[in-house]
Every structure is written in structure tokens, then in C-alpha cells.
Amino acid sequence: MSATETKREKTDDEGYVGEHCPRMVLAERAPEVYRALVRLDAAARQGVEPAMRELVKVRVSQLNGCAFCVDMHSKDALAAGESVERLMQLTVWEESRHFYTERETAALELAEAMTLLPSGPVSDEVYGRAAKLFGEEELAQLISVVTVINAWNRIGVTTRMVAGHYQPGNAG
């Protein structure tokens, strides 16, 4: 069965639903685009604190329903020393702000506003809060991180990348 075929989901011996096959492996079908996105991702991450960067990537991936990216960036966050507790609270961060710094909450708020554009534009209030806490260069990098993870999420969801096999340090 090729990677573009979908296998029938069935249960394994323990009753778990079996994995699906990805629809395609973008790196194989559009290698130049894939390599360019990997380079863009590396450029975007410069100047953004690793813990905040991974929190933002996990939250955006949750919003976009990208299981592969949630798996990947949760593992990367844990490997970098992030706590399980903060990752667990991330889906409800607005009600658990006390788990996060003021800068992290501003970054999460901006990331959500950028990701949920169909709900309306990024408000001056949200942008202003982030601009107040981040210098222009750091804010530009944060905006870039959110933009790139949204692109990766769209690839992951569309091609049905399979979550669960990623090991930290093995990206791109």
C-alpha cells in the first residue's frame, strides 16, 4: 500500500484504532517547497525564546487540529524542559494565565488572533499588548513563527501526517 492510499481504520489487539496512512509525503512530492519551508522555519525561530516558541507552536497546532504538529512540538517542548502541567493547561490558557508569563500570554493571544483570521483581523489591542512587551525585531520573529507553524499545520492536516512517531531532534 502506498503512502497516498488510505488504509481502513481497524482496531488492534488492545482495541485501539489503527493508524491511517498519510495521503502524501510532501518532502517527496515537492522537495524544493519542503526545503524552503524548513529554511523559513529555521529563520523564523531566531530570536524567539525556545519555551515561548514551542508553546506558541503547540497552541496554534491545537487550534488548527494538526495532530502531527501537536505531537512534535509537545515533545520538543518537553525535551527543552517545559513542564507537563503547562502543556496540559495550554488548551485553556486564558483561564489559567497564572501558569504563564505576561509575555507568553501576549504571544499566545497574538498567535490565536493570527490563526483565527476568519473570526476577524488582529485587533489593535492584541497587537499593541504584544508590541509593548516585545521589541520590534522580536515581535517580527514571533509573527514569523506563527506564520510558519500555520503553514506547516495546513500541510500536516491536508496530507494527514501521522502523529506519534516523532522524536525530538529529528525535525526536517
VOPAGU-2260 file (C-alpha; in pm, 1 decimal, decimal comma):
REM VOPAGU-2260
SITE   aa  ch    i         X         Y         Z
SITE  MET   A    0       0,0       0,0       0,0
SITE  SER   A    1     148,1     337,5     -99,6
SITE  ALA   A    2     160,6     639,3     131,3
SITE  THR   A    3    -114,6     802,6     -74,1
SITE  GLU   A    4    -360,9     520,8     -16,3
SITE  THR   A    5    -578,3     526,4     290,9
SITE  LYS   A    6    -589,3     205,1     485,1
SITE  ARG   A    7    -909,1     109,9     658,5
SITE  GLU   A    8    -901,1     203,3    1021,5
SITE  LYS   A    9    -945,7    -104,9    1238,2
SITE  THR   A   10    -871,4    -190,6    1594,4
SITE  ASP   A   11    -553,5    -358,6    1712,3
SITE  ASP   A   12    -531,2    -638,5    1969,3
SITE  GLU   A   13    -575,5    -389,3    2252,9
SITE  GLY   A   14    -878,1    -220,9    2095,8
SITE  TYR   A   15    -701,8      92,1    1970,9
SITE  VAL   A   16    -789,1     225,2    1627,6
SITE  GLY   A   17    -508,0     158,3    1381,7
SITE  GLU   A   18    -304,7     435,8    1223,5
SITE  HIS   A   19    -409,8     589,5     896,7
SITE  CYS   A   20    -166,1     630,7     611,1
SITE  PRO   A   21     -65,8     981,2     509,0
SITE  ARG   A   22    -218,8    1098,9     183,4
SITE  MET   A   23     122,4    1207,2      57,7
SITE  VAL   A   24     469,2    1288,9     181,7
SITE  LEU   A   25     521,9    1648,7      75,5
SITE  ALA   A   26     900,5    1624,0     108,7
SITE  GLU   A   27     895,5    1357,1    -163,6
SITE  ARG   A   28     645,5    1524,6    -398,1
SITE  ALA   A   29     753,6    1890,2    -359,6
SITE  PRO   A   30    1109,0    1869,7    -223,1
SITE  GLU   A   31    1206,1    2229,3    -310,0
SITE  VAL   A   32     898,6    2367,7    -134,3
SITE  TYR   A   33     964,5    2146,0     165,4
SITE  ARG   A   34    1330,0    2250,8     190,3
SITE  ALA   A   35    1233,9    2617,7     153,1
SITE  LEU   A   36     980,2    2585,1     435,7
SITE  VAL   A   37    1241,0    2415,5     656,6
SITE  ARG   A   38    1476,6    2709,1     590,7
SITE  LEU   A   39    1196,5    2959,6     659,9
SITE  ASP   A   40    1117,9    2779,0     985,3
SITE  ALA   A   41    1483,6    2799,1    1091,4
SITE  ALA   A   42    1497,3    3171,3    1008,3
SITE  ALA   A   43    1171,2    3244,0    1193,4
SITE  ARG   A   44    1284,7    3078,9    1515,8
SITE  GLN   A   45    1586,2    3310,3    1555,8
SITE  GLY   A   46    1543,2    3549,4    1846,5
SITE  VAL   A   47    1232,7    3386,8    1999,7
SITE  GLU   A   48    1274,1    3219,5    2337,8
SITE  PRO   A   49    1257,4    2840,0    2285,8
SITE  ALA   A   50     995,3    2780,1    2557,3
SITE  MET   A   51     765,0    3050,1    2421,2
SITE  ARG   A   52     821,8    2938,5    2063,5
SITE  GLU   A   53     716,3    2580,8    2141,5
SITE  LEU   A   54     414,2    2693,1    2346,0
SITE  VAL   A   55     300,8    2906,3    2052,0
SITE  LYS   A   56     356,8    2621,7    1805,1
SITE  VAL   A   57     161,2    2375,6    2018,8
SITE  ARG   A   58    -127,6    2619,3    2070,2
SITE  VAL   A   59    -154,7    2711,0    1701,6
SITE  SER   A   60    -139,9    2341,4    1610,6
SITE  GLN   A   61    -420,3    2267,5    1859,1
SITE  LEU   A   62    -635,0    2539,0    1702,5
SITE  ASN   A   63    -568,6    2403,4    1352,6
SITE  GLY   A   64    -627,7    2040,8    1452,4
SITE  CYS   A   65    -282,2    1923,8    1342,0
SITE  ALA   A   66    -217,2    1612,3    1549,3
SITE  PHE   A   67     128,8    1561,4    1399,3
SITE  CYS   A   68     241,8    1913,9    1491,6
SITE  VAL   A   69      87,2    1895,4    1841,5
SITE  ASP   A   70     281,0    1571,4    1895,1
SITE  MET   A   71     604,2    1711,3    1753,4
SITE  HIS   A   72     607,1    2043,0    1935,9
SITE  SER   A   73     483,9    1899,2    2265,2
SITE  LYS   A   74     775,8    1655,0    2254,4
SITE  ASP   A   75    1017,3    1932,7    2158,9
SITE  ALA   A   76     884,6    2146,7    2445,5
SITE  LEU   A   77     922,0    1862,8    2696,7
SITE  ALA   A   78    1273,0    1785,4    2570,2
SITE  ALA   A   79    1361,5    2153,8    2620,3
SITE  GLY   A   80    1242,0    2139,4    2982,8
SITE  GLU   A   81     881,0    2254,0    2953,6
SITE  SER   A   82     650,6    2117,4    3223,1
SITE  VAL   A   83     372,1    1871,7    3151,9
SITE  GLU   A   84     142,8    2088,2    3362,4
SITE  ARG   A   85     188,8    2397,5    3143,9
SITE  LEU   A   86     139,5    2193,5    2827,2
SITE  MET   A   87    -179,9    2041,6    2969,1
SITE  GLN   A   88    -315,4    2385,9    3057,4
SITE  LEU   A   89    -237,9    2527,7    2713,9
SITE  THR   A   90    -579,5    2447,1    2565,9
SITE  VAL   A   91    -735,9    2661,3    2839,3
SITE  TRP   A   92    -454,3    2913,8    2887,0
SITE  GLU   A   93    -692,2    3209,0    2909,2
SITE  GLU   A   94    -845,5    3060,1    3223,6
SITE  SER   A   95    -505,2    2950,4    3357,9
SITE  ARG   A   96    -299,6    3261,4    3289,6
SITE  HIS   A   97    -117,9    3212,8    3618,8
SITE  PHE   A   98      78,5    2927,3    3455,5
SITE  TYR   A   99     231,9    3166,9    3202,0
SITE  THR   A  100     431,6    3488,2    3198,6
SITE  GLU   A  101     286,0    3815,5    3073,9
SITE  ARG   A  102     498,8    3783,5    2760,0
SITE  GLU   A  103     381,7    3426,3    2698,9
SITE  THR   A  104      15,6    3525,3    2732,7
SITE  ALA   A  105      67,2    3815,3    2490,9
SITE  ALA   A  106     238,3    3576,1    2246,5
SITE  LEU   A  107     -42,7    3319,9    2279,8
SITE  GLU   A  108    -305,9    3588,2    2232,7
SITE  LEU   A  109    -133,9    3719,5    1919,7
SITE  ALA   A  110     -84,4    3365,9    1784,4
SITE  GLU   A  111    -453,3    3286,1    1830,0
SITE  ALA   A  112    -561,6    3611,8    1665,3
SITE  MET   A  113    -331,2    3546,1    1367,7
SITE  THR   A  114    -450,1    3185,1    1337,4
SITE  LEU   A  115    -820,0    3262,5    1364,9
SITE  LEU   A  116    -829,5    3537,3    1099,9
SITE  PRO   A  117   -1171,9    3430,2     967,8
SITE  SER   A  118   -1306,7    3546,4    1307,5
SITE  GLY   A  119   -1175,2    3895,7    1235,2
SITE  PRO   A  120    -847,1    4080,1    1195,4
SITE  VAL   A  121    -579,0    4101,3    1462,1
SITE  SER   A  122    -707,8    4383,3    1680,8
SITE  ASP   A  123    -505,2    4690,9    1767,9
SITE  GLU   A  124    -545,6    4592,3    2133,9
SITE  VAL   A  125    -392,9    4244,8    2086,2
SITE  TYR   A  126    -115,3    4375,9    1862,8
SITE  GLY   A  127     -48,6    4665,3    2099,9
SITE  ARG   A  128     -10,7    4434,4    2401,4
SITE  ALA   A  129     243,2    4224,8    2215,1
SITE  ALA   A  130     424,9    4530,6    2077,0
SITE  LYS   A  131     455,5    4670,5    2430,1
SITE  LEU   A  132     621,3    4351,5    2561,2
SITE  PHE   A  133     841,2    4264,4    2263,5
SITE  GLY   A  134    1087,4    4478,1    2072,5
SITE  GLU   A  135    1015,0    4526,5    1703,0
SITE  GLU   A  136    1266,0    4263,9    1590,2
SITE  GLU   A  137    1145,1    4005,6    1842,5
SITE  LEU   A  138     782,4    4079,3    1753,8
SITE  ALA   A  139     864,7    4036,8    1384,6
SITE  GLN   A  140    1023,3    3699,0    1461,9
SITE  LEU   A  141     721,6    3594,5    1671,2
SITE  ILE   A  142     487,2    3687,7    1386,4
SITE  SER   A  143     711,0    3480,9    1157,7
SITE  VAL   A  144     697,5    3177,6    1391,0
SITE  VAL   A  145     316,1    3191,4    1394,0
SITE  THR   A  146     302,4    3229,2    1015,9
SITE  VAL   A  147     532,8    2931,4     956,1
SITE  ILE   A  148     358,7    2695,9    1202,0
SITE  ASN   A  149      26,8    2781,0    1036,8
SITE  ALA   A  150     179,7    2677,5     702,4
SITE  TRP   A  151     314,1    2350,9     849,6
SITE  ASN   A  152     -27,0    2281,7    1008,3
SITE  ARG   A  153    -203,5    2318,7     677,0
SITE  ILE   A  154      39,0    2072,1     518,8
SITE  GLY   A  155       7,2    1829,3     811,4
SITE  VAL   A  156    -372,5    1833,8     817,9
SITE  THR   A  157    -415,5    1820,0     439,0
SITE  THR   A  158    -168,7    1535,5     386,9
SITE  ARG   A  159    -283,2    1356,1     705,4
SITE  MET   A  160      64,2    1329,7     859,5
SITE  VAL   A  161      64,6    1056,8    1124,8
SITE  ALA   A  162     125,1    1162,1    1486,2
SITE  GLY   A  163     315,9     958,9    1739,5
SITE  HIS   A  164     645,0     871,1    1574,8
SITE  TYR   A  165     837,0    1197,6    1603,3
SITE  GLN   A  166    1146,6    1200,4    1822,9
SITE  PRO   A  167    1285,7    1536,5    1942,4
SITE  GLY   A  168    1586,7    1644,9    1741,5
SITE  ASN   A  169    1467,0    1472,7    1421,9
SITE  ALA   A  170    1282,9    1761,6    1251,5
SITE  GLY   A  171    1311,6    1846,0     884,1
